[in-house]
Amino acid sequence: MATTKAAVIGSGNIGTDLVIKLKRIAKNVEIAVLVGIDPASDGLARAARMGIDTVATGVQGLIEHPDFDDIEIVFDSTSAAAHKANEEALRPYGKRLIDLTPAAIGPFVVPAVNLDEHLDAPVVNMVTCGGQATIPVVAAISSVTPVHYAEIVASIASKSAGPGTRANIDEFTETTAAAIEQVGGAAHGKAIIVLNPADPPLIMRDTVLALVSDPDQDAIRRSILDMIDTVSAYVPGYRLKQDVQFTRVDDGDSMTTLTGGVDKGPGLWKVSVFLEVEGAAHYLPAYAGNLDIMTSAALQVAETIAGDRAKVAAR
């Protein structure tokens, strides 16, 4: 079966890991070009050693590349600000953009939850690493019962947070909180990121806290476990750290600030879910699960888009 050609913009940690995934495990997508702005970057050098074309002059260099017309999918792993400029430059050419920054230009996509709804979108946004890890769980709970409020805490190794991550902390919290509501289905959402300075570095840990009323605990637990199986199919290091916990909230009045000022009355419960994400170590250390889940999710989107196109072409 013919593969779909793709380019990756950004030769840092995320872009380089994505290139290696495309080279090693992709079935429907072929990496054609890695684009950067630093000719001396390790990512460009590594890609060149793998026989992949490289460009060190940014998005304009990609547009001028001789294979540009054949490229159908472009991954952007730069930064929120850079993606806005890249998207504007590429817009006239009809490429499909998969945005791994928190720019949030296109619809939020979490493959296990809503990929099928956005297969035709010209730009899709992969939310954030914390969003990819936790929104599936929020969606699993909201598929069983209304979620009045959901809060996620993403704890990542400080060593895995590069300059792009550090520069986009505000965008991380705002984008993730919005996606908790829009994709996860929570009425109100909040996101927190923690850069853990522990040495040796710890793998990514994520906590999901959700407020619900009179929950069917068995149904919620089954829904969460099913969702974890779905995510782990494309992120093998994604797993539940301990059993799902249910805690009755005795003072419902104290929760009104979290539920938008709406008194949910008696019967309010907190659902607590503890996750961890171990990276596949294709390029980055295994503790960098926060980066691995982003590249794995983006690859899943591209593979699905390319596979869908191949099916249409074969009809």
N, C-alpha and C positions, 0 to 999 in steps of 0.2 A: 504494500500500500504506500502511495506517495505521502511524504511528510510535509508538514507546513513549516516554512522557514520563519525564524524568529531572530530578533536582535535584543540585546540587553543593554540598557543605558545605565551606567554606573559601575565602575570597576573596583568598588570597595568590597567589604566582606560579604554583603548580601548579594551583590551582583556576581561576584566570583563563585560563591556557593551555588547560585542558580545556574551559572554556566556549566558547572561540573554535573549538576543534576540533569540538565538538558543533555549533556554529552553521554552520561552513563546510563540513565534509567528512563529517559523519555521514549515513548513509543510513537507518538503522532507528531511530535514537534522536533525540528532540527535547529540547533543553534548555528546562525550564520555569521554574526558579528557581535563583538563586545565593544561598547563605546565608553570612553573615559575622557578626562581632560588633563590627566597627568601622565605623560609618556613614560615616566619611571615607575608607575604603580605596579605592585606585585600582581594584581589581577590581570592587567594587560599582558605582562610578561608570561604569566602562567597560561593564559589563553593562547598566546602565540606558540608556546611549546606544545600545546595540544592540537595545533594545526588549525586554529580558529582565526579568522580575520579580525583585526583590531583597528580601532579608530581612536585617536587621541585628541580630536578636535571637537568633541561634543556632538550635539544633535545635528549641527550643520554638516559635520563630517559624515554622519550617517546618511543624511539626505543626498550627499554627493557620492556616496559609495556606489560602485558599479552594480551591486546586487540589490540595491534599495528597492527597486520595483518588484522584486520577487519576494520580499519580506512582507508577511501578512500580520504578524504579531510583534509588538514591541513591549518589552518589560521595562519599567522605569524604577530603578532602585536608588535614586539620588536623594533628594530631600523635597519637602513640601513646596518650598519656594521654587526650586529648580524644575519640579514637575509641571508647575503652572506654565513656565516658559516653554518647556519641551512639548507639552500638549498643544499649545498654541502654534508652535512651529510645525508640528506633524499633522495638525487638523486637516489641512487641504489635501492630504495624500490618502486619506481613507484607511489608515492602518488601525488595527485593533490594539488598544493600549491597556495593559495590565499594570496598574499603579500600586507599587509597594510602599509608597510614602503616605503620610497622613493628609495629603492635599484635599482629598474628598471632593474631587471634581465630578466623577461619575458615581453611579450607585454603589453602595456598600455591598460587597460579596463575601460571604462565608460559605465555602463550597458545600459543607454538610447541611446547610440550612436553606440557601436561596439561589444557588447557582443557576438552576434551570430557568429562573425568572429573568435572567439577564444575559443569556447567551448571545443576544443580538446587540447588546449595548456597545457603542463605539469605545467607551472608556469604562473600566470597572476599577473600583478602589478596594484594596485588600485590607482596609481598616488599619489595624495595628497588630503586633504580635500578641498583646494581651487580649485584643478583641478576637483574634482567630482561636485563642485557647479557651476563652470563657463564654463567648456569645452562643456557641452550640449548646452549652449547658443551660443558659438562660432560656433559649428557644425550646429546649426539651421540657423545662418546667412549665413554660407558658403554653405549651401544647396540651397540657393536662389541666391547668388551672390559671386564672389570671394572676400575673405577677405585678403587685402594686409598686414594688421598688426592687431594683437589683443593683448591687455594688460589687465591683470586682477589684481585686488587688493583684497586680502582676509584679512578682519579685524576680529580678534577673541579676545575673552576675555583673558587677560593675565592669569587669574586663570585656564583657560581650557588648557593651554599649559604646558604639563608636561615635564620632563627631556628629553624624547625621541624627542619631537617636537623641543625643544630648541637646542638640539644637532644637529638636522638635518635641520637647517634653509637654509644652502647653497644647500643641496640636494633638499629641497622643491622648491626653485626658479628654479633650473636647471631642475628638473624632470617635474615640472608643465609647464615651458616654452616649453620644448620638446614635451610634450603631447598636448599643444595648437596647435602646428603645425601638429603633426602626427595623432592625433585623431580629433581635432577640425577643421583642414583643413586650418588654417591660413598660409599665406606665411612666416610670421615672428611672433614670440610670445615673450611675456615678462610677468613675474609673480613677484608680490610683496606681502609680508605678513606683517601685522601690528599686534603687540600684544598690545591690548588696555588695559591700566591699570585702566580703570574706575571702580568705586565702588559705587553702586552695578554693577556687571558685565553686559555688553551688549551682546545680542545674536550676532551670526555671521552675518556679512554684507559682501557682495561681489559686486564688480563693474566690469563690462565688458565694455571695450572700443574697438571698431573695426573701422578700416578705410576701406571704400568701395567706389566704383565709381558708380555714378548715380543710387542710390538704388531704387528698387520698395518698398516703405515704407510699404504699406499695406501687401505685401507678406512676408516681413521680420518680421513684427509684428505678423502676423498669425503663422509663423513658430516658433517664440520664444514662443508664448503662448501655442502652441501644445506641444513643448518640455517641458515646465514647467509642464504641465499636466502629461506628461510621467514620469518625475522625481518624482513628488509629489506622484505618485502611490506607490513608495517604500520608499520615504522620505517625510512623511506627513507634516513636518514643512517647506518644501521648497516652497518659493513663491516669486512673483514679488513684489517689494516694491513700485514702481511707474511706470507710463507709460513709454514705450520705447521712447527715445529721439533721434532725428535726427538733426544734426548741420552741415551746410555747412562749409567746410574748405576753407577760401578765399585764403590763402597763401599755395598752394600745395607744393611749393619749400621747405618750412620749414619741411615737412614730409618725405623728402627723406632719412634722417638718420634712420627713423623707417621702411621704406619700402626697406631696403637693398641697398639704393643709387639709386633706380629706380624712375625716375620722372613719376608719374602717371597722371600728367597734370591736366587740369581743371575737375570739376565735382566730386571732392573728398569730401566725407561726413564722419562724425564721428557718429557711432551708440553707444549710451550709455544705458546700462541696469543695473538696480540696484536691487539686490536680498537680501533676508535674509533667514537664516536657523535656525529654532527653533528646539531644540532637543526634542526627545520623552520622556526624563527623565526616561528611564528604569533603569539606574544606576547613570548617571551623571545629574547635573542640566540642566534645559531647555536651559540655555544660551550656553551650550557646543554643539551647533549645528555642529561645525567643526568636533567633534568626532563622533557625531551621523550619519552624512552623510557618513562617512567612513565605519562604521559598518553596516549601512543599505545597502550601495552599495555592500559591501562584501557579506552580506547575500543574496542579490538578485542574485549575481553571483553563489553562492553555491546552492541556491534553483533551479536555472535554470539548472545548470550542473546535479544535482541529478534528477530533473524531466526529463531531456533529457535521462539520462541513464535508468530511469524506463520505459520510452516509448519504448526504444530500446529492453529492456529485455522482454517486454510484447508482442513483435511482434512474 
